[in-house]
Amino acid sequence: MKTARVLSRFGPKLPALVEAQLIRSGNPTTPVVRPRRSVAPLLWVMAVGLAFVAGITLDGYF
């Protein structure tokens, strides 16, 4: 039953899909190394947050 569902879904494209998958599995690609994210935006957010908290805190003193 499961085989019939697969055949009805993929039909004539099934042999090409299987062949492409076998070729891909035989020739694995090297994983793409993602560049490291910059820390600068995080530092800016932390600096602005610290300035905001300092402003709120010092507002009560002056």
Backbone as XML, in Angstrom:
<?xml version="1.0"?>
<chain id="A" units="angstrom">
  <residue number="1" name="MET">
    <atom name="N" x="0.819" y="-1.186" z="0.000"/>
    <atom name="CA" x="0.000" y="0.000" z="0.000"/>
    <atom name="C" x="0.868" y="1.256" z="0.000"/>
  </residue>
  <residue number="2" name="LYS">
    <atom name="N" x="1.906" y="1.269" z="0.829"/>
    <atom name="CA" x="2.779" y="2.438" z="0.909"/>
    <atom name="C" x="3.509" y="2.650" z="-0.423"/>
  </residue>
  <residue number="3" name="THR">
    <atom name="N" x="3.913" y="1.570" z="-1.057"/>
    <atom name="CA" x="4.591" y="1.666" z="-2.350"/>
    <atom name="C" x="3.667" y="2.277" z="-3.395"/>
  </residue>
  <residue number="4" name="ALA">
    <atom name="N" x="2.416" y="1.901" z="-3.377"/>
    <atom name="CA" x="1.448" y="2.438" z="-4.336"/>
    <atom name="C" x="1.259" y="3.933" z="-4.126"/>
  </residue>
  <residue number="5" name="ARG">
    <atom name="N" x="1.242" y="4.382" z="-2.864"/>
    <atom name="CA" x="1.101" y="5.812" z="-2.577"/>
    <atom name="C" x="2.301" y="6.601" z="-3.093"/>
  </residue>
  <residue number="6" name="VAL">
    <atom name="N" x="3.492" y="6.035" z="-2.880"/>
    <atom name="CA" x="4.712" y="6.708" z="-3.343"/>
    <atom name="C" x="4.722" y="6.798" z="-4.858"/>
  </residue>
  <residue number="7" name="LEU">
    <atom name="N" x="4.394" y="5.704" z="-5.516"/>
    <atom name="CA" x="4.368" y="5.695" z="-6.983"/>
    <atom name="C" x="3.315" y="6.648" z="-7.540"/>
  </residue>
  <residue number="8" name="SER">
    <atom name="N" x="2.159" y="6.724" z="-6.882"/>
    <atom name="CA" x="1.121" y="7.626" z="-7.374"/>
    <atom name="C" x="1.492" y="9.085" z="-7.147"/>
  </residue>
  <residue number="9" name="ARG">
    <atom name="N" x="2.267" y="9.330" z="-6.117"/>
    <atom name="CA" x="2.643" y="10.723" z="-5.829"/>
    <atom name="C" x="3.732" y="11.221" z="-6.775"/>
  </residue>
  <residue number="10" name="PHE">
    <atom name="N" x="4.776" y="10.434" z="-6.957"/>
    <atom name="CA" x="5.924" y="10.886" z="-7.738"/>
    <atom name="C" x="5.861" y="10.457" z="-9.207"/>
  </residue>
  <residue number="11" name="GLY">
    <atom name="N" x="5.191" y="9.369" z="-9.484"/>
    <atom name="CA" x="4.985" y="8.917" z="-10.853"/>
    <atom name="C" x="6.273" y="8.777" z="-11.641"/>
  </residue>
  <residue number="12" name="PRO">
    <atom name="N" x="6.294" y="9.322" z="-12.852"/>
    <atom name="CA" x="7.455" y="9.132" z="-13.728"/>
    <atom name="C" x="8.712" y="9.882" z="-13.265"/>
  </residue>
  <residue number="13" name="LYS">
    <atom name="N" x="8.574" y="10.784" z="-12.306"/>
    <atom name="CA" x="9.755" y="11.524" z="-11.827"/>
    <atom name="C" x="10.569" y="10.717" z="-10.819"/>
  </residue>
  <residue number="14" name="LEU">
    <atom name="N" x="10.005" y="9.632" z="-10.309"/>
    <atom name="CA" x="10.655" y="8.864" z="-9.254"/>
    <atom name="C" x="12.035" y="8.349" z="-9.633"/>
  </residue>
  <residue number="15" name="PRO">
    <atom name="N" x="12.264" y="7.745" z="-10.801"/>
    <atom name="CA" x="13.613" y="7.275" z="-11.123"/>
    <atom name="C" x="14.653" y="8.405" z="-11.145"/>
  </residue>
  <residue number="16" name="ALA">
    <atom name="N" x="14.269" y="9.559" z="-11.670"/>
    <atom name="CA" x="15.212" y="10.684" z="-11.710"/>
    <atom name="C" x="15.521" y="11.187" z="-10.299"/>
  </residue>
  <residue number="17" name="LEU">
    <atom name="N" x="14.503" y="11.224" z="-9.436"/>
    <atom name="CA" x="14.724" y="11.661" z="-8.047"/>
    <atom name="C" x="15.649" y="10.702" z="-7.308"/>
  </residue>
  <residue number="18" name="VAL">
    <atom name="N" x="15.423" y="9.415" z="-7.484"/>
    <atom name="CA" x="16.265" y="8.410" z="-6.820"/>
    <atom name="C" x="17.694" y="8.498" z="-7.327"/>
  </residue>
  <residue number="19" name="GLU">
    <atom name="N" x="17.858" y="8.642" z="-8.637"/>
    <atom name="CA" x="19.201" y="8.744" z="-9.204"/>
    <atom name="C" x="19.930" y="9.982" z="-8.687"/>
  </residue>
  <residue number="20" name="ALA">
    <atom name="N" x="19.241" y="11.107" z="-8.629"/>
    <atom name="CA" x="19.867" y="12.338" z="-8.128"/>
    <atom name="C" x="20.274" y="12.188" z="-6.667"/>
  </residue>
  <residue number="21" name="GLN">
    <atom name="N" x="19.424" y="11.537" z="-5.869"/>
    <atom name="CA" x="19.751" y="11.332" z="-4.462"/>
    <atom name="C" x="20.945" y="10.402" z="-4.312"/>
  </residue>
  <residue number="22" name="LEU">
    <atom name="N" x="21.030" y="9.358" z="-5.120"/>
    <atom name="CA" x="22.178" y="8.449" z="-5.055"/>
    <atom name="C" x="23.468" y="9.164" z="-5.446"/>
  </residue>
  <residue number="23" name="ILE">
    <atom name="N" x="23.394" y="10.032" z="-6.435"/>
    <atom name="CA" x="24.582" y="10.793" z="-6.843"/>
    <atom name="C" x="25.002" y="11.732" z="-5.718"/>
  </residue>
  <residue number="24" name="ARG">
    <atom name="N" x="24.017" y="12.407" z="-5.093"/>
    <atom name="CA" x="24.343" y="13.328" z="-3.985"/>
    <atom name="C" x="24.934" y="12.576" z="-2.798"/>
  </residue>
  <residue number="25" name="SER">
    <atom name="N" x="24.417" y="11.396" z="-2.497"/>
    <atom name="CA" x="24.932" y="10.651" z="-1.352"/>
    <atom name="C" x="26.323" y="10.081" z="-1.630"/>
  </residue>
  <residue number="26" name="GLY">
    <atom name="N" x="26.639" y="9.848" z="-2.895"/>
    <atom name="CA" x="27.959" y="9.331" z="-3.246"/>
    <atom name="C" x="29.023" y="10.416" z="-3.289"/>
  </residue>
  <residue number="27" name="ASN">
    <atom name="N" x="28.612" y="11.648" z="-3.530"/>
    <atom name="CA" x="29.539" y="12.780" z="-3.584"/>
    <atom name="C" x="29.131" y="13.825" z="-2.549"/>
  </residue>
  <residue number="28" name="PRO">
    <atom name="N" x="29.445" y="13.572" z="-1.278"/>
    <atom name="CA" x="29.022" y="14.540" z="-0.258"/>
    <atom name="C" x="29.753" y="15.874" z="-0.434"/>
  </residue>
  <residue number="29" name="THR">
    <atom name="N" x="29.019" y="16.929" z="-0.247"/>
    <atom name="CA" x="29.619" y="18.261" z="-0.344"/>
    <atom name="C" x="30.196" y="18.643" z="1.011"/>
  </residue>
  <residue number="30" name="THR">
    <atom name="N" x="31.176" y="19.507" z="0.984"/>
    <atom name="CA" x="31.746" y="19.987" z="2.235"/>
    <atom name="C" x="30.795" y="21.003" z="2.850"/>
  </residue>
  <residue number="31" name="PRO">
    <atom name="N" x="30.631" y="20.985" z="4.158"/>
    <atom name="CA" x="29.715" y="21.928" z="4.785"/>
    <atom name="C" x="30.215" y="23.367" z="4.622"/>
  </residue>
  <residue number="32" name="VAL">
    <atom name="N" x="29.282" y="24.263" z="4.432"/>
    <atom name="CA" x="29.618" y="25.669" z="4.258"/>
    <atom name="C" x="29.933" y="26.269" z="5.624"/>
  </residue>
  <residue number="33" name="VAL">
    <atom name="N" x="31.098" y="26.881" z="5.734"/>
    <atom name="CA" x="31.494" y="27.515" z="6.984"/>
    <atom name="C" x="30.921" y="28.924" z="6.990"/>
  </residue>
  <residue number="34" name="ARG">
    <atom name="N" x="30.070" y="29.194" z="7.945"/>
    <atom name="CA" x="29.467" y="30.515" z="8.042"/>
    <atom name="C" x="30.431" y="31.473" z="8.725"/>
  </residue>
  <residue number="35" name="PRO">
    <atom name="N" x="30.481" y="32.696" z="8.240"/>
    <atom name="CA" x="31.362" y="33.668" z="8.892"/>
    <atom name="C" x="30.849" y="33.994" z="10.292"/>
  </residue>
  <residue number="36" name="ARG">
    <atom name="N" x="31.776" y="34.273" z="11.158"/>
    <atom name="CA" x="31.425" y="34.576" z="12.541"/>
    <atom name="C" x="30.715" y="35.916" z="12.601"/>
  </residue>
  <residue number="37" name="ARG">
    <atom name="N" x="29.684" y="35.981" z="13.390"/>
    <atom name="CA" x="28.938" y="37.225" z="13.519"/>
    <atom name="C" x="29.749" y="38.246" z="14.288"/>
  </residue>
  <residue number="38" name="SER">
    <atom name="N" x="29.509" y="39.487" z="13.948"/>
    <atom name="CA" x="30.191" y="40.580" z="14.615"/>
    <atom name="C" x="29.581" y="40.806" z="15.996"/>
  </residue>
  <residue number="39" name="VAL">
    <atom name="N" x="30.417" y="41.181" z="16.951"/>
    <atom name="CA" x="29.975" y="41.432" z="18.309"/>
    <atom name="C" x="29.570" y="42.896" z="18.476"/>
  </residue>
  <residue number="40" name="ALA">
    <atom name="N" x="29.918" y="43.738" z="17.514"/>
    <atom name="CA" x="29.683" y="45.175" z="17.623"/>
    <atom name="C" x="28.217" y="45.535" z="17.875"/>
  </residue>
  <residue number="41" name="PRO">
    <atom name="N" x="27.254" y="44.964" z="17.144"/>
    <atom name="CA" x="25.859" y="45.343" z="17.431"/>
    <atom name="C" x="25.433" y="45.017" z="18.859"/>
  </residue>
  <residue number="42" name="LEU">
    <atom name="N" x="25.888" y="43.901" z="19.382"/>
    <atom name="CA" x="25.554" y="43.539" z="20.756"/>
    <atom name="C" x="26.146" y="44.546" z="21.730"/>
  </residue>
  <residue number="43" name="LEU">
    <atom name="N" x="27.367" y="44.972" z="21.475"/>
    <atom name="CA" x="27.993" y="45.955" z="22.351"/>
    <atom name="C" x="27.246" y="47.284" z="22.306"/>
  </residue>
  <residue number="44" name="TRP">
    <atom name="N" x="26.779" y="47.692" z="21.134"/>
    <atom name="CA" x="26.005" y="48.935" z="21.023"/>
    <atom name="C" x="24.705" y="48.835" z="21.811"/>
  </residue>
  <residue number="45" name="VAL">
    <atom name="N" x="24.026" y="47.713" z="21.705"/>
    <atom name="CA" x="22.767" y="47.525" z="22.435"/>
    <atom name="C" x="23.018" y="47.560" z="23.934"/>
  </residue>
  <residue number="46" name="MET">
    <atom name="N" x="24.091" y="46.924" z="24.374"/>
    <atom name="CA" x="24.418" y="46.929" z="25.797"/>
    <atom name="C" x="24.767" y="48.331" z="26.278"/>
  </residue>
  <residue number="47" name="ALA">
    <atom name="N" x="25.510" y="49.094" z="25.465"/>
    <atom name="CA" x="25.891" y="50.446" z="25.849"/>
    <atom name="C" x="24.664" y="51.353" z="25.938"/>
  </residue>
  <residue number="48" name="VAL">
    <atom name="N" x="23.767" y="51.247" z="24.974"/>
    <atom name="CA" x="22.550" y="52.066" z="25.006"/>
    <atom name="C" x="21.680" y="51.669" z="26.192"/>
  </residue>
  <residue number="49" name="GLY">
    <atom name="N" x="21.578" y="50.393" z="26.456"/>
    <atom name="CA" x="20.800" y="49.935" z="27.611"/>
    <atom name="C" x="21.383" y="50.425" z="28.915"/>
  </residue>
  <residue number="50" name="LEU">
    <atom name="N" x="22.691" y="50.366" z="29.024"/>
    <atom name="CA" x="23.353" y="50.851" z="30.233"/>
    <atom name="C" x="23.144" y="52.352" z="30.401"/>
  </residue>
  <residue number="51" name="ALA">
    <atom name="N" x="23.235" y="53.103" z="29.317"/>
    <atom name="CA" x="23.006" y="54.547" z="29.380"/>
    <atom name="C" x="21.562" y="54.843" z="29.787"/>
  </residue>
  <residue number="52" name="PHE">
    <atom name="N" x="20.623" y="54.058" z="29.275"/>
    <atom name="CA" x="19.220" y="54.246" z="29.622"/>
    <atom name="C" x="18.990" y="53.985" z="31.105"/>
  </residue>
  <residue number="53" name="VAL">
    <atom name="N" x="19.527" y="52.880" z="31.598"/>
    <atom name="CA" x="19.360" y="52.544" z="33.015"/>
    <atom name="C" x="20.039" y="53.583" z="33.890"/>
  </residue>
  <residue number="54" name="ALA">
    <atom name="N" x="21.229" y="54.040" z="33.481"/>
    <atom name="CA" x="21.920" y="55.069" z="34.255"/>
    <atom name="C" x="21.113" y="56.366" z="34.269"/>
  </residue>
  <residue number="55" name="GLY">
    <atom name="N" x="20.517" y="56.715" z="33.144"/>
    <atom name="CA" x="19.694" y="57.926" z="33.080"/>
    <atom name="C" x="18.476" y="57.831" z="33.972"/>
  </residue>
  <residue number="56" name="ILE">
    <atom name="N" x="17.814" y="56.683" z="33.978"/>
    <atom name="CA" x="16.648" y="56.496" z="34.849"/>
    <atom name="C" x="17.078" y="56.557" z="36.319"/>
  </residue>
  <residue number="57" name="THR">
    <atom name="N" x="18.202" y="55.917" z="36.624"/>
    <atom name="CA" x="18.671" y="55.869" z="38.009"/>
    <atom name="C" x="19.104" y="57.247" z="38.491"/>
  </residue>
  <residue number="58" name="LEU">
    <atom name="N" x="19.840" y="57.963" z="37.682"/>
    <atom name="CA" x="20.351" y="59.279" z="38.085"/>
    <atom name="C" x="19.271" y="60.358" z="38.031"/>
  </residue>
  <residue number="59" name="ASP">
    <atom name="N" x="18.163" y="60.099" z="37.355"/>
    <atom name="CA" x="17.091" y="61.079" z="37.252"/>
    <atom name="C" x="16.497" y="61.376" z="38.631"/>
  </residue>
  <residue number="60" name="GLY">
    <atom name="N" x="16.462" y="60.413" z="39.495"/>
    <atom name="CA" x="15.915" y="60.613" z="40.835"/>
    <atom name="C" x="16.843" y="61.405" z="41.737"/>
  </residue>
  <residue number="61" name="TYR">
    <atom name="N" x="18.119" y="61.493" z="41.409"/>
    <atom name="CA" x="19.072" y="62.178" z="42.270"/>
    <atom name="C" x="19.207" y="63.654" z="41.947"/>
  </residue>
  <residue number="62" name="PHE">
    <atom name="N" x="18.815" y="64.079" z="40.753"/>
    <atom name="CA" x="19.031" y="65.485" z="40.360"/>
    <atom name="C" x="17.739" y="66.185" z="40.096"/>
  </residue>
</chain>
